[in-house]
Amino acid sequence: MADAPVVHEFFMREALQEAHLALQSAEVPVGAVVVVDDIIVGRGHNQRQTLPDPTAHAEMLALRQAAQYLGQWQLTAATLYITPTLYYVLRRGSAESDTLPGLWVHGPESGGVWFAV
């Protein structure tokens, strides 16, 4: 991986673009991207009201797209970048699971710094 902070910032900016799409659709502005080997393999933004689907959260849509792209449900080589609104829910879930080794968060909850869970 290239310079880690620069790479993480790039992917978080991509997640923020997804959150902006949600906001434009009057959804809760949360966005996510799933990355494997520095390639975005899944994207998503909240679409619960748009679809309507109670499971259409940004991270769920991004993970589904990544699994479809990769042709497998196990995403052990993936990193999920998500805008911070759902950070606390995901932190606990990702810590208890071996599905995703990395979760990167940037925002008020993290004190404005990048960190991995």
C-alpha positions as CSV (number, residue, x, y, z in Angstrom):
1,M,0.0,0.0,0.0
2,A,1.2,3.5,-0.8
3,D,1.6,6.1,2.0
4,A,-1.0,4.9,4.4
5,P,-2.5,8.2,5.6
6,V,-2.8,9.4,2.0
7,V,-4.5,6.2,0.8
8,H,-6.9,6.2,3.8
9,E,-7.8,9.8,3.1
10,F,-8.5,9.0,-0.5
11,F,-10.9,6.2,0.3
12,M,-12.6,8.2,3.1
13,R,-13.2,10.9,0.5
14,E,-14.8,8.3,-1.7
15,A,-17.1,7.3,1.2
16,L,-17.9,11.0,1.8
17,Q,-19.0,11.3,-1.9
18,E,-21.3,8.4,-1.3
19,A,-22.7,10.1,1.8
20,H,-23.3,13.2,-0.4
21,L,-25.4,11.1,-2.8
22,A,-27.5,10.0,0.2
23,L,-28.0,13.6,1.3
24,Q,-29.1,14.5,-2.2
25,S,-31.8,11.9,-2.0
26,A,-33.0,13.1,1.5
27,E,-31.5,10.0,3.1
28,V,-29.3,10.0,6.3
29,P,-25.9,11.0,4.8
30,V,-23.9,7.9,5.4
31,G,-21.5,6.5,2.7
32,A,-19.2,3.5,2.5
33,V,-16.6,1.9,0.3
34,V,-15.0,-1.6,0.4
35,V,-11.4,-1.8,-0.7
36,V,-9.3,-4.8,-1.6
37,D,-5.7,-4.3,-2.7
38,D,-6.2,-0.5,-3.1
39,I,-9.2,-1.1,-5.4
40,I,-12.8,-0.1,-4.6
41,V,-14.8,-3.3,-5.0
42,G,-18.0,-2.0,-3.4
43,R,-19.8,1.3,-2.8
44,G,-22.9,2.3,-1.0
45,H,-24.9,5.1,0.5
46,N,-28.0,5.0,2.6
47,Q,-31.1,4.2,0.5
48,R,-33.6,2.9,3.1
49,Q,-36.3,5.4,2.1
50,T,-35.5,5.4,-1.6
51,L,-35.7,1.6,-2.2
52,P,-37.7,1.3,0.5
53,D,-35.7,-1.3,2.4
54,P,-34.9,-1.3,6.1
55,T,-31.6,-3.0,5.4
56,A,-30.4,-0.6,2.7
57,H,-27.7,1.0,4.9
58,A,-24.6,2.3,3.2
59,E,-22.3,-0.4,4.6
60,M,-24.7,-3.2,3.8
61,L,-25.0,-2.1,0.2
62,A,-21.2,-1.7,-0.2
63,L,-20.6,-5.1,1.4
64,R,-23.1,-6.8,-0.9
65,Q,-21.6,-5.1,-4.0
66,A,-18.1,-6.2,-2.9
67,A,-19.2,-9.8,-2.4
68,Q,-20.9,-9.9,-5.8
69,Y,-17.8,-8.3,-7.4
70,L,-15.5,-10.8,-5.8
71,G,-17.8,-13.8,-6.2
72,Q,-17.6,-14.7,-2.5
73,W,-19.2,-13.7,0.8
74,Q,-15.9,-13.8,2.8
75,L,-14.3,-10.4,2.7
76,T,-11.2,-11.2,4.8
77,A,-8.9,-9.2,2.6
78,A,-11.2,-6.2,2.6
79,T,-11.2,-2.9,4.4
80,L,-14.5,-1.0,5.0
81,Y,-14.3,2.8,4.9
82,I,-17.5,4.4,6.3
83,T,-18.5,7.9,7.3
84,P,-18.8,8.0,11.1
85,T,-22.5,8.0,11.8
86,L,-22.7,4.2,12.2
87,Y,-19.2,3.9,13.6
88,Y,-20.2,2.8,17.1
89,V,-22.5,0.0,15.8
90,L,-19.9,-1.3,13.5
91,R,-17.0,-1.1,15.9
92,R,-18.5,-3.7,18.1
93,G,-19.6,-5.9,15.2
94,S,-16.3,-5.8,13.4
95,A,-14.4,-6.5,16.6
96,E,-16.4,-9.6,17.2
97,S,-16.1,-10.9,13.6
98,D,-13.4,-12.1,11.4
99,T,-15.2,-11.0,8.3
100,L,-13.6,-7.6,8.0
101,P,-10.1,-7.0,9.2
102,G,-10.1,-3.3,8.8
103,L,-12.6,-0.5,9.5
104,W,-11.4,3.1,9.1
105,V,-13.2,6.1,10.6
106,H,-12.6,9.8,10.4
107,G,-14.8,12.3,12.1
108,P,-16.0,13.9,15.3
109,E,-16.2,10.5,17.1
110,S,-12.5,9.9,16.3
111,G,-11.3,13.3,17.3
112,G,-10.6,14.1,13.7
113,V,-7.9,11.5,13.3
114,W,-7.7,8.3,11.3
115,F,-7.7,5.0,13.1
116,A,-8.5,1.4,12.6
117,V,-10.8,-0.7,14.7
